[in-house]
Amino acid sequence: MTPGDWTRLSCHRFRANEVRLLLGVIAYNLGNLLRRLVLPVAIQSWSLTSLQQRLFKTGGRLIRHARYFVLQLAESHLTGSLFRQILGRIGRLTWHPT
């Protein structure tokens, strides 16, 4: 994004553009928070665009069996080991009330 791009807004009303811009800021900050807290060191240097394309846009399929579900993911950038590391780090973030 170049410095002038933020002035090219898609909506005609000021309020709609304001909301769209704020949602973009929130999404960017959540992405950075995710990168710092959850991602393994090996991929923490990836840009947010790379994370989106390599992790969040990974093809997959959810298969339902009689008693359980199986999540099958394409293994291009998101390997099984990397996925397990991310899930483990997410699990350690949860708050457990005493």
Biopython code that builds the backbone (N, CA, C, O; Angstrom):
import numpy as np
from Bio.PDB.StructureBuilder import StructureBuilder

atoms = [
    (1, "MET", "N", (0.845, -1.166, 0.000)),
    (1, "MET", "CA", (0.000, 0.000, 0.000)),
    (1, "MET", "C", (0.897, 1.238, 0.000)),
    (1, "MET", "O", (1.797, 1.367, 0.831)),
    (2, "THR", "N", (0.647, 2.117, -0.914)),
    (2, "THR", "CA", (1.419, 3.353, -0.968)),
    (2, "THR", "C", (0.750, 4.405, -0.097)),
    (2, "THR", "O", (-0.429, 4.267, 0.229)),
    (3, "PRO", "N", (1.475, 5.457, 0.290)),
    (3, "PRO", "CA", (0.913, 6.468, 1.184)),
    (3, "PRO", "C", (-0.392, 7.096, 0.675)),
    (3, "PRO", "O", (-1.224, 7.507, 1.483)),
    (4, "GLY", "N", (-0.583, 7.175, -0.628)),
    (4, "GLY", "CA", (-1.798, 7.802, -1.146)),
    (4, "GLY", "C", (-2.985, 6.866, -1.246)),
    (4, "GLY", "O", (-4.104, 7.322, -1.478)),
    (5, "ASP", "N", (-2.771, 5.563, -1.078)),
    (5, "ASP", "CA", (-3.859, 4.592, -1.257)),
    (5, "ASP", "C", (-4.977, 4.732, -0.233)),
    (5, "ASP", "O", (-6.134, 4.454, -0.549)),
    (6, "TRP", "N", (-4.662, 5.152, 0.973)),
    (6, "TRP", "CA", (-5.698, 5.223, 2.000)),
    (6, "TRP", "C", (-6.734, 6.288, 1.686)),
    (6, "TRP", "O", (-7.820, 6.275, 2.265)),
    (7, "THR", "N", (-6.424, 7.210, 0.785)),
    (7, "THR", "CA", (-7.407, 8.237, 0.429)),
    (7, "THR", "C", (-8.360, 7.756, -0.638)),
    (7, "THR", "O", (-9.380, 8.403, -0.879)),
    (8, "ARG", "N", (-8.071, 6.662, -1.276)),
    (8, "ARG", "CA", (-8.956, 6.107, -2.305)),
    (8, "ARG", "C", (-9.900, 5.113, -1.647)),
    (8, "ARG", "O", (-9.620, 3.916, -1.591)),
    (9, "LEU", "N", (-10.998, 5.612, -1.163)),
    (9, "LEU", "CA", (-11.939, 4.779, -0.428)),
    (9, "LEU", "C", (-13.079, 4.351, -1.334)),
    (9, "LEU", "O", (-13.427, 5.060, -2.278)),
    (10, "SER", "N", (-13.653, 3.207, -1.054)),
    (10, "SER", "CA", (-14.613, 2.610, -1.966)),
    (10, "SER", "C", (-16.042, 3.103, -1.771)),
    (10, "SER", "O", (-16.854, 2.992, -2.689)),
    (11, "CYS", "N", (-16.364, 3.635, -0.622)),
    (11, "CYS", "CA", (-17.739, 4.066, -0.348)),
    (11, "CYS", "C", (-17.877, 5.571, -0.582)),
    (11, "CYS", "O", (-16.892, 6.308, -0.534)),
    (12, "HIS", "N", (-19.088, 6.011, -0.832)),
    (12, "HIS", "CA", (-19.337, 7.421, -1.105)),
    (12, "HIS", "C", (-19.622, 8.218, 0.162)),
    (12, "HIS", "O", (-19.523, 9.445, 0.161)),
    (13, "ARG", "N", (-19.972, 7.529, 1.237)),
    (13, "ARG", "CA", (-20.288, 8.238, 2.482)),
    (13, "ARG", "C", (-19.112, 8.185, 3.441)),
    (13, "ARG", "O", (-18.405, 7.181, 3.533)),
    (14, "PHE", "N", (-18.920, 9.273, 4.144)),
    (14, "PHE", "CA", (-17.796, 9.383, 5.069)),
    (14, "PHE", "C", (-17.869, 8.324, 6.162)),
    (14, "PHE", "O", (-16.869, 7.666, 6.446)),
    (15, "ARG", "N", (-19.024, 8.150, 6.773)),
    (15, "ARG", "CA", (-19.172, 7.204, 7.889)),
    (15, "ARG", "C", (-18.845, 5.771, 7.449)),
    (15, "ARG", "O", (-18.186, 5.036, 8.185)),
    (16, "ALA", "N", (-19.294, 5.375, 6.274)),
    (16, "ALA", "CA", (-19.012, 4.028, 5.770)),
    (16, "ALA", "C", (-17.513, 3.844, 5.567)),
    (16, "ALA", "O", (-16.967, 2.789, 5.889)),
    (17, "ASN", "N", (-16.849, 4.859, 5.037)),
    (17, "ASN", "CA", (-15.397, 4.787, 4.848)),
    (17, "ASN", "C", (-14.671, 4.731, 6.186)),
    (17, "ASN", "O", (-13.676, 4.020, 6.328)),
    (18, "GLU", "N", (-15.171, 5.482, 7.169)),
    (18, "GLU", "CA", (-14.564, 5.471, 8.490)),
    (18, "GLU", "C", (-14.637, 4.076, 9.108)),
    (18, "GLU", "O", (-13.654, 3.585, 9.663)),
    (19, "VAL", "N", (-15.791, 3.448, 9.011)),
    (19, "VAL", "CA", (-15.971, 2.103, 9.566)),
    (19, "VAL", "C", (-15.070, 1.110, 8.842)),
    (19, "VAL", "O", (-14.444, 0.260, 9.477)),
    (20, "ARG", "N", (-15.003, 1.211, 7.543)),
    (20, "ARG", "CA", (-14.152, 0.301, 6.765)),
    (20, "ARG", "C", (-12.681, 0.464, 7.151)),
    (20, "ARG", "O", (-11.964, -0.524, 7.303)),
    (21, "LEU", "N", (-12.239, 1.698, 7.306)),
    (21, "LEU", "CA", (-10.863, 1.957, 7.697)),
    (21, "LEU", "C", (-10.573, 1.418, 9.095)),
    (21, "LEU", "O", (-9.523, 0.816, 9.322)),
    (22, "LEU", "N", (-11.493, 1.629, 10.030)),
    (22, "LEU", "CA", (-11.301, 1.121, 11.392)),
    (22, "LEU", "C", (-11.272, -0.405, 11.427)),
    (22, "LEU", "O", (-10.489, -0.991, 12.175)),
    (23, "LEU", "N", (-12.113, -1.049, 10.630)),
    (23, "LEU", "CA", (-12.076, -2.515, 10.565)),
    (23, "LEU", "C", (-10.730, -3.010, 10.030)),
    (23, "LEU", "O", (-10.205, -4.021, 10.495)),
    (24, "GLY", "N", (-10.184, -2.297, 9.063)),
    (24, "GLY", "CA", (-8.867, -2.651, 8.543)),
    (24, "GLY", "C", (-7.783, -2.514, 9.598)),
    (24, "GLY", "O", (-6.885, -3.351, 9.681)),
    (25, "VAL", "N", (-7.861, -1.466, 10.402)),
    (25, "VAL", "CA", (-6.887, -1.258, 11.474)),
    (25, "VAL", "C", (-6.997, -2.369, 12.517)),
    (25, "VAL", "O", (-5.982, -2.886, 12.984)),
    (26, "ILE", "N", (-8.220, -2.733, 12.879)),
    (26, "ILE", "CA", (-8.430, -3.804, 13.859)),
    (26, "ILE", "C", (-7.887, -5.130, 13.318)),
    (26, "ILE", "O", (-7.217, -5.867, 14.040)),
    (27, "ALA", "N", (-8.172, -5.429, 12.062)),
    (27, "ALA", "CA", (-7.689, -6.677, 11.463)),
    (27, "ALA", "C", (-6.162, -6.711, 11.422)),
    (27, "ALA", "O", (-5.557, -7.747, 11.697)),
    (28, "TYR", "N", (-5.549, -5.604, 11.085)),
    (28, "TYR", "CA", (-4.084, -5.536, 11.045)),
    (28, "TYR", "C", (-3.497, -5.774, 12.433)),
    (28, "TYR", "O", (-2.547, -6.542, 12.585)),
    (29, "ASN", "N", (-4.060, -5.119, 13.441)),
    (29, "ASN", "CA", (-3.552, -5.279, 14.812)),
    (29, "ASN", "C", (-3.763, -6.691, 15.338)),
    (29, "ASN", "O", (-2.898, -7.221, 16.035)),
    (30, "LEU", "N", (-4.895, -7.310, 15.019)),
    (30, "LEU", "CA", (-5.121, -8.704, 15.426)),
    (30, "LEU", "C", (-4.123, -9.634, 14.740)),
    (30, "LEU", "O", (-3.632, -10.582, 15.353)),
    (31, "GLY", "N", (-3.825, -9.363, 13.475)),
    (31, "GLY", "CA", (-2.836, -10.167, 12.762)),
    (31, "GLY", "C", (-1.460, -10.071, 13.400)),
    (31, "GLY", "O", (-0.767, -11.079, 13.540)),
    (32, "ASN", "N", (-1.066, -8.876, 13.783)),
    (32, "ASN", "CA", (0.225, -8.705, 14.459)),
    (32, "ASN", "C", (0.236, -9.384, 15.822)),
    (32, "ASN", "O", (1.239, -9.986, 16.205)),
    (33, "LEU", "N", (-0.864, -9.294, 16.553)),
    (33, "LEU", "CA", (-0.962, -9.962, 17.846)),
    (33, "LEU", "C", (-0.845, -11.472, 17.669)),
    (33, "LEU", "O", (-0.134, -12.135, 18.424)),
    (34, "LEU", "N", (-1.532, -12.009, 16.682)),
    (34, "LEU", "CA", (-1.450, -13.444, 16.387)),
    (34, "LEU", "C", (-0.010, -13.836, 16.062)),
    (34, "LEU", "O", (0.493, -14.851, 16.546)),
    (35, "ARG", "N", (0.637, -13.030, 15.248)),
    (35, "ARG", "CA", (2.010, -13.344, 14.850)),
    (35, "ARG", "C", (2.944, -13.383, 16.062)),
    (35, "ARG", "O", (3.797, -14.265, 16.154)),
    (36, "ARG", "N", (2.793, -12.449, 16.979)),
    (36, "ARG", "CA", (3.687, -12.373, 18.133)),
    (36, "ARG", "C", (3.411, -13.442, 19.183)),
    (36, "ARG", "O", (4.347, -13.953, 19.798)),
    (37, "LEU", "N", (2.156, -13.787, 19.396)),
    (37, "LEU", "CA", (1.807, -14.689, 20.489)),
    (37, "LEU", "C", (1.743, -16.155, 20.096)),
    (37, "LEU", "O", (2.004, -17.023, 20.930)),
    (38, "VAL", "N", (1.408, -16.450, 18.869)),
    (38, "VAL", "CA", (1.057, -17.820, 18.513)),
    (38, "VAL", "C", (2.012, -18.480, 17.526)),
    (38, "VAL", "O", (2.194, -19.696, 17.576)),
    (39, "LEU", "N", (2.616, -17.722, 16.646)),
    (39, "LEU", "CA", (3.393, -18.347, 15.585)),
    (39, "LEU", "C", (4.758, -18.819, 16.066)),
    (39, "LEU", "O", (5.403, -18.141, 16.866)),
    (40, "PRO", "N", (5.200, -19.973, 15.586)),
    (40, "PRO", "CA", (6.555, -20.436, 15.887)),
    (40, "PRO", "C", (7.584, -19.457, 15.343)),
    (40, "PRO", "O", (7.311, -18.730, 14.388)),
    (41, "VAL", "N", (8.756, -19.437, 15.946)),
    (41, "VAL", "CA", (9.813, -18.487, 15.581)),
    (41, "VAL", "C", (10.155, -18.580, 14.096)),
    (41, "VAL", "O", (10.472, -17.568, 13.471)),
    (42, "ALA", "N", (10.095, -19.767, 13.535)),
    (42, "ALA", "CA", (10.488, -19.970, 12.134)),
    (42, "ALA", "C", (9.659, -19.144, 11.157)),
    (42, "ALA", "O", (10.151, -18.796, 10.084)),
    (43, "ILE", "N", (8.418, -18.823, 11.501)),
    (43, "ILE", "CA", (7.573, -18.072, 10.567)),
    (43, "ILE", "C", (7.103, -16.732, 11.125)),
    (43, "ILE", "O", (6.234, -16.098, 10.526)),
    (44, "GLN", "N", (7.647, -16.286, 12.243)),
    (44, "GLN", "CA", (7.255, -14.995, 12.796)),
    (44, "GLN", "C", (7.674, -13.827, 11.917)),
    (44, "GLN", "O", (7.109, -12.740, 12.030)),
    (45, "SER", "N", (8.645, -14.029, 11.051)),
    (45, "SER", "CA", (9.105, -12.939, 10.195)),
    (45, "SER", "C", (8.269, -12.799, 8.922)),
    (45, "SER", "O", (8.478, -11.855, 8.159)),
    (46, "TRP", "N", (7.331, -13.710, 8.675)),
    (46, "TRP", "CA", (6.488, -13.599, 7.494)),
    (46, "TRP", "C", (5.636, -12.341, 7.591)),
    (46, "TRP", "O", (5.219, -11.952, 8.681)),
    (47, "SER", "N", (5.380, -11.711, 6.459)),
    (47, "SER", "CA", (4.503, -10.549, 6.430)),
    (47, "SER", "C", (3.062, -11.014, 6.663)),
    (47, "SER", "O", (2.757, -12.200, 6.544)),
    (48, "LEU", "N", (2.187, -10.069, 6.995)),
    (48, "LEU", "CA", (0.780, -10.429, 7.202)),
    (48, "LEU", "C", (0.159, -10.963, 5.919)),
    (48, "LEU", "O", (-0.706, -11.837, 5.973)),
    (49, "THR", "N", (0.582, -10.458, 4.778)),
    (49, "THR", "CA", (0.072, -10.970, 3.497)),
    (49, "THR", "C", (0.508, -12.414, 3.298)),
    (49, "THR", "O", (-0.284, -13.248, 2.860)),
    (50, "SER", "N", (1.761, -12.714, 3.617)),
    (50, "SER", "CA", (2.240, -14.099, 3.498)),
    (50, "SER", "C", (1.481, -15.024, 4.440)),
    (50, "SER", "O", (1.119, -16.139, 4.065)),
    (51, "LEU", "N", (1.242, -14.561, 5.661)),
    (51, "LEU", "CA", (0.473, -15.376, 6.607)),
    (51, "LEU", "C", (-0.915, -15.673, 6.068)),
    (51, "LEU", "O", (-1.394, -16.804, 6.141)),
    (52, "GLN", "N", (-1.551, -14.652, 5.530)),
    (52, "GLN", "CA", (-2.898, -14.836, 4.995)),
    (52, "GLN", "C", (-2.895, -15.842, 3.860)),
    (52, "GLN", "O", (-3.732, -16.744, 3.829)),
    (53, "GLN", "N", (-1.974, -15.701, 2.936)),
    (53, "GLN", "CA", (-1.940, -16.579, 1.771)),
    (53, "GLN", "C", (-1.471, -17.987, 2.097)),
    (53, "GLN", "O", (-1.970, -18.952, 1.517)),
    (54, "ARG", "N", (-0.523, -18.121, 3.014)),
    (54, "ARG", "CA", (0.058, -19.430, 3.284)),
    (54, "ARG", "C", (-0.649, -20.212, 4.377)),
    (54, "ARG", "O", (-0.658, -21.443, 4.345)),
    (55, "LEU", "N", (-1.245, -19.518, 5.348)),
    (55, "LEU", "CA", (-1.870, -20.225, 6.458)),
    (55, "LEU", "C", (-3.392, -20.178, 6.397)),
    (55, "LEU", "O", (-4.051, -21.214, 6.479)),
    (56, "PHE", "N", (-3.944, -18.993, 6.254)),
    (56, "PHE", "CA", (-5.392, -18.858, 6.370)),
    (56, "PHE", "C", (-6.132, -19.253, 5.109)),
    (56, "PHE", "O", (-7.311, -19.602, 5.169)),
    (57, "LYS", "N", (-5.467, -19.204, 3.978)),
    (57, "LYS", "CA", (-6.108, -19.601, 2.729)),
    (57, "LYS", "C", (-5.698, -21.009, 2.316)),
    (57, "LYS", "O", (-5.725, -21.351, 1.134)),
    (58, "THR", "N", (-5.327, -21.806, 3.283)),
    (58, "THR", "CA", (-4.951, -23.191, 3.026)),
    (58, "THR", "C", (-6.211, -24.003, 2.750)),
    (58, "THR", "O", (-7.181, -23.940, 3.506)),
    (59, "GLY", "N", (-6.187, -24.752, 1.680)),
    (59, "GLY", "CA", (-7.334, -25.590, 1.341)),
    (59, "GLY", "C", (-7.478, -26.728, 2.329)),
    (59, "GLY", "O", (-6.490, -27.258, 2.839)),
    (60, "GLY", "N", (-8.709, -27.095, 2.590)),
    (60, "GLY", "CA", (-8.944, -28.182, 3.525)),
    (60, "GLY", "C", (-10.333, -28.754, 3.391)),
    (60, "GLY", "O", (-11.171, -28.258, 2.638)),
    (61, "ARG", "N", (-10.550, -29.815, 4.148)),
    (61, "ARG", "CA", (-11.847, -30.487, 4.119)),
    (61, "ARG", "C", (-12.130, -31.027, 5.516)),
    (61, "ARG", "O", (-11.249, -31.593, 6.162)),
    (62, "LEU", "N", (-13.354, -30.849, 5.972)),
    (62, "LEU", "CA", (-13.782, -31.386, 7.261)),
    (62, "LEU", "C", (-14.641, -32.614, 6.993)),
    (62, "LEU", "O", (-15.672, -32.536, 6.325)),
    (63, "ILE", "N", (-14.198, -33.750, 7.526)),
    (63, "ILE", "CA", (-14.905, -35.015, 7.301)),
    (63, "ILE", "C", (-15.542, -35.455, 8.606)),
    (63, "ILE", "O", (-14.887, -35.485, 9.648)),
    (64, "ARG", "N", (-16.814, -35.793, 8.546)),
    (64, "ARG", "CA", (-17.553, -36.211, 9.736)),
    (64, "ARG", "C", (-17.740, -37.719, 9.712)),
    (64, "ARG", "O", (-18.258, -38.294, 8.755)),
    (65, "HIS", "N", (-17.298, -38.337, 10.799)),
    (65, "HIS", "CA", (-17.523, -39.761, 10.994)),
    (65, "HIS", "C", (-18.586, -39.912, 12.074)),
    (65, "HIS", "O", (-19.102, -38.918, 12.585)),
    (66, "ALA", "N", (-18.907, -41.125, 12.415)),
    (66, "ALA", "CA", (-19.975, -41.369, 13.388)),
    (66, "ALA", "C", (-19.722, -40.679, 14.725)),
    (66, "ALA", "O", (-20.641, -40.098, 15.304)),
    (67, "ARG", "N", (-18.486, -40.737, 15.222)),
    (67, "ARG", "CA", (-18.192, -40.201, 16.559)),
    (67, "ARG", "C", (-17.166, -39.078, 16.584)),
    (67, "ARG", "O", (-16.888, -38.540, 17.655)),
    (68, "TYR", "N", (-16.600, -38.710, 15.461)),
    (68, "TYR", "CA", (-15.544, -37.699, 15.472)),
    (68, "TYR", "C", (-15.470, -36.989, 14.128)),
    (68, "TYR", "O", (-16.079, -37.413, 13.146)),
    (69, "PHE", "N", (-14.718, -35.909, 14.107)),
    (69, "PHE", "CA", (-14.474, -35.140, 12.896)),
    (69, "PHE", "C", (-12.992, -35.220, 12.564)),
    (69, "PHE", "O", (-12.152, -35.315, 13.459)),
    (70, "VAL", "N", (-12.674, -35.181, 11.277)),
    (70, "VAL", "CA", (-11.287, -35.164, 10.815)),
    (70, "VAL", "C", (-11.118, -33.924, 9.943)),
    (70, "VAL", "O", (-11.882, -33.705, 9.004)),
    (71, "LEU", "N", (-10.111, -33.118, 10.263)),
    (71, "LEU", "CA", (-9.790, -31.950, 9.461)),
    (71, "LEU", "C", (-8.590, -32.293, 8.588)),
    (71, "LEU", "O", (-7.494, -32.525, 9.098)),
    (72, "GLN", "N", (-8.796, -32.324, 7.276)),
    (72, "GLN", "CA", (-7.720, -32.598, 6.333)),
    (72, "GLN", "C", (-7.307, -31.281, 5.690)),
    (72, "GLN", "O", (-8.135, -30.589, 5.097)),
    (73, "LEU", "N", (-6.025, -30.933, 5.806)),
    (73, "LEU", "CA", (-5.503, -29.692, 5.247)),
    (73, "LEU", "C", (-4.478, -29.988, 4.166)),
    (73, "LEU", "O", (-3.720, -30.954, 4.258)),
    (74, "ALA", "N", (-4.464, -29.146, 3.139)),
    (74, "ALA", "CA", (-3.422, -29.245, 2.121)),
    (74, "ALA", "C", (-2.094, -28.919, 2.796)),
    (74, "ALA", "O", (-2.024, -28.007, 3.620)),
    (75, "GLU", "N", (-1.056, -29.648, 2.456)),
    (75, "GLU", "CA", (0.215, -29.475, 3.152)),
    (75, "GLU", "C", (1.241, -28.797, 2.238)),
    (75, "GLU", "O", (2.271, -29.384, 1.907)),
    (76, "SER", "N", (0.953, -27.573, 1.838)),
    (76, "SER", "CA", (1.926, -26.837, 1.029)),
    (76, "SER", "C", (2.843, -26.037, 1.945)),
    (76, "SER", "O", (4.036, -26.328, 2.032)),
    (77, "HIS", "N", (2.306, -25.042, 2.621)),
    (77, "HIS", "CA", (3.094, -24.252, 3.570)),
    (77, "HIS", "C", (2.785, -24.630, 5.006)),
    (77, "HIS", "O", (3.637, -24.500, 5.884)),
    (78, "LEU", "N", (1.577, -25.093, 5.246)),
    (78, "LEU", "CA", (1.144, -25.445, 6.592)),
    (78, "LEU", "C", (1.312, -26.948, 6.789)),
    (78, "LEU", "O", (0.398, -27.725, 6.512)),
    (79, "THR", "N", (2.479, -27.348, 7.267)),
    (79, "THR", "CA", (2.757, -28.765, 7.486)),
    (79, "THR", "C", (2.075, -29.233, 8.771)),
    (79, "THR", "O", (1.646, -28.414, 9.584)),
    (80, "GLY", "N", (1.979, -30.515, 8.944)),
    (80, "GLY", "CA", (1.368, -31.060, 10.155)),
    (80, "GLY", "C", (2.091, -30.620, 11.413)),
    (80, "GLY", "O", (1.464, -30.292, 12.420)),
    (81, "SER", "N", (3.414, -30.615, 11.349)),
    (81, "SER", "CA", (4.212, -30.200, 12.499)),
    (81, "SER", "C", (3.962, -28.729, 12.840)),
    (81, "SER", "O", (3.784, -28.384, 14.008)),
    (82, "LEU", "N", (3.950, -27.871, 11.830)),
    (82, "LEU", "CA", (3.706, -26.447, 12.048)),
    (82, "LEU", "C", (2.308, -26.213, 12.609)),
    (82, "LEU", "O", (2.129, -25.398, 13.515)),
    (83, "PHE", "N", (1.318, -26.923, 12.075)),
    (83, "PHE", "CA", (-0.054, -26.798, 12.559)),
    (83, "PHE", "C", (-0.152, -27.204, 14.030)),
    (83, "PHE", "O", (-0.812, -26.519, 14.812)),
    (84, "ARG", "N", (0.491, -28.303, 14.416)),
    (84, "ARG", "CA", (0.473, -28.745, 15.810)),
    (84, "ARG", "C", (1.164, -27.737, 16.723)),
    (84, "ARG", "O", (0.705, -27.512, 17.843)),
    (85, "GLN", "N", (2.260, -27.125, 16.264)),
    (85, "GLN", "CA", (2.944, -26.103, 17.057)),
    (85, "GLN", "C", (2.035, -24.902, 17.296)),
    (85, "GLN", "O", (1.963, -24.386, 18.411)),
    (86, "ILE", "N", (1.346, -24.461, 16.256)),
    (86, "ILE", "CA", (0.440, -23.313, 16.380)),
    (86, "ILE", "C", (-0.697, -23.633, 17.338)),
    (86, "ILE", "O", (-1.031, -22.820, 18.200)),
    (87, "LEU", "N", (-1.297, -24.820, 17.195)),
    (87, "LEU", "CA", (-2.388, -25.211, 18.099)),
    (87, "LEU", "C", (-1.914, -25.299, 19.546)),
    (87, "LEU", "O", (-2.628, -24.897, 20.465)),
    (88, "GLY", "N", (-0.712, -25.823, 19.742)),
    (88, "GLY", "CA", (-0.157, -25.908, 21.099)),
    (88, "GLY", "C", (0.042, -24.534, 21.711)),
    (88, "GLY", "O", (-0.258, -24.321, 22.886)),
    (89, "ARG", "N", (0.549, -23.599, 20.913)),
    (89, "ARG", "CA", (0.758, -22.237, 21.420)),
    (89, "ARG", "C", (-0.568, -21.538, 21.696)),
    (89, "ARG", "O", (-0.672, -20.770, 22.653)),
    (90, "ILE", "N", (-1.578, -21.792, 20.876)),
    (90, "ILE", "CA", (-2.906, -21.228, 21.138)),
    (90, "ILE", "C", (-3.454, -21.801, 22.443)),
    (90, "ILE", "O", (-4.027, -21.072, 23.253)),
    (91, "GLY", "N", (-3.277, -23.104, 22.645)),
    (91, "GLY", "CA", (-3.749, -23.749, 23.873)),
    (91, "GLY", "C", (-3.122, -23.175, 25.124)),
    (91, "GLY", "O", (-3.775, -23.080, 26.163)),
    (92, "ARG", "N", (-1.862, -22.791, 25.031)),
    (92, "ARG", "CA", (-1.180, -22.211, 26.198)),
    (92, "ARG", "C", (-1.623, -20.780, 26.481)),
    (92, "ARG", "O", (-1.358, -20.255, 27.562)),
    (93, "LEU", "N", (-2.299, -20.138, 25.516)),
    (93, "LEU", "CA", (-2.773, -18.764, 25.716)),
    (93, "LEU", "C", (-4.072, -18.689, 26.514)),
    (93, "LEU", "O", (-4.398, -17.642, 27.073)),
    (94, "THR", "N", (-4.804, -19.782, 26.567)),
    (94, "THR", "CA", (-6.121, -19.732, 27.200)),
    (94, "THR", "C", (-6.037, -19.408, 28.680)),
    (94, "THR", "O", (-5.078, -19.774, 29.360)),
    (95, "TRP", "N", (-7.028, -18.736, 29.154)),
    (95, "TRP", "CA", (-7.122, -18.335, 30.542)),
    (95, "TRP", "C", (-7.907, -19.382, 31.307)),
    (95, "TRP", "O", (-9.003, -19.765, 30.895)),
    (96, "HIS", "N", (-7.355, -19.847, 32.418)),
    (96, "HIS", "CA", (-8.007, -20.860, 33.235)),
    (96, "HIS", "C", (-8.362, -20.240, 34.577)),
    (96, "HIS", "O", (-7.466, -19.977, 35.380)),
    (97, "PRO", "N", (-9.643, -19.998, 34.847)),
    (97, "PRO", "CA", (-10.016, -19.393, 36.129)),
    (97, "PRO", "C", (-9.711, -20.334, 37.289)),
    (97, "PRO", "O", (-9.796, -21.554, 37.147)),
    (98, "THR", "N", (-9.360, -19.763, 38.429)),
    (98, "THR", "CA", (-9.034, -20.591, 39.598)),
    (98, "THR", "C", (-10.188, -20.647, 40.554)),
    (98, "THR", "O", (-10.097, -21.298, 41.595)),
]
sb = StructureBuilder()
sb.init_structure("model")
sb.init_model(0)
sb.init_chain("A")
sb.init_seg("    ")
for serial, (resi, resn, name, xyz) in enumerate(atoms, 1):
    if name == "N":
        sb.init_residue(resn, " ", resi, " ")
    sb.init_atom(name, np.array(xyz, "f"), 0.0, 1.0, " ", f" {name:<3s}", serial, name[0])
structure = sb.get_structure()
